[in-house]
Amino acid sequence: MTLSSAPGKVYLFGEHAVVYGEPAVPCAIELRARVEANRRDDGKLRVHAEDLTLDGFTVEYGGRTDERPDVDVSESLVSAAMGYVDEAIEQVRDVTGEDDVGFDVTIESDIPLGAGLGSSAAVVVAAIDAATRELGVTLEVDELAERAYRTEYEVQDGQASRADTFCSATGGAVRVEGDDCRSIDAPDLPIVIGFDGGAGDTGKLVAGVRDVREEYGFAADTVEAIGDVVRTGEDVLAEGDLEELGRLMDFNHGLLSALGVSSRSLDAMVWAARDAGAYGAKLTGAGGGGCIVALDPTSETETALSFTPGCEDTFRAELAEEGVKRLA
Ligand code: PMV
């Protein structure tokens, strides 16, 4: 038996624009997915998943996504649990050369699904790491990030940036621009998360930005302006000026909002955080619903969010210095 964990992330800056080659700065947070892998010699894949938005279900199937299991949860959740794990195991078979190997995989996650906190990347990174080690192969972190990226790329029909998977594998704050991924220094950030209990449809939201960007020159300029905010934000992050960092996060949220990827509940949470005195606040990830990230060293933002209609949960998140952890 092997057990690995990997962290989720927030975007300090740059989601959506990263799809068009602008830089983005995600940052790993101490909310983790833990994946246990046990080898099976019958070639089957059995997945047991439990997390915040999934009551817990077990499915057993032959290891091909076209053999959908018959379970009483929505198709999207089955896809989330099965599609990603199935492709992750394909990557494991490929990298180890053990084409016919199967696994019992148990997933336990603190990260809400599809809420902009990188749940799928964390599950994929931890699953590939645990399953390769179960076969006696320990991947370098860069190779692990690459295999996790390929997994997301396959499952999301080519609509994946390297940001989530690289950040989850390496931990800390990272800078991603196209294929160039690197770790960057970041001060200890007073991160507060607000969660509306929902999820956005990443594919649809990415397509929406693509359409508006093609239709209007000023929308294309907006995407470029996000890139400018990110470039400024990187320098400010290195200096550790939280006040300016917050101001830039506010700016980034405004631009995302202009592109149509915010929502009433995300805006309500962002404004609650700002009114409570946070340095700044923005949505994180694809948007449409899910989470916001705010910077506030005091308890004011959490208190305000806990009274905000539309906010289902609020909590503090430490920056995760370590990416993948090999626990057993
Ligand atoms: O919601 P998440 O964590 O999957 O983030 C999506 C980020 C996008 O920039 C919108 C898409 C991408 O793959 O980078």
Boltz pocket constraint, residues with backbone or C-beta under 6 A from the ligand:
constraints:
  - pocket:
      binder: B
      contacts: [[A, 14], [A, 15], [A, 16], [A, 17], [A, 18], [A, 19], [A, 114], [A, 115], [A, 116], [A, 117], [A, 118], [A, 119], [A, 159], [A, 160], [A, 161], [A, 163], [A, 164], [A, 202], [A, 206], [A, 284], [A, 285], [A, 286], [A, 287]]
      max_distance: 6.0
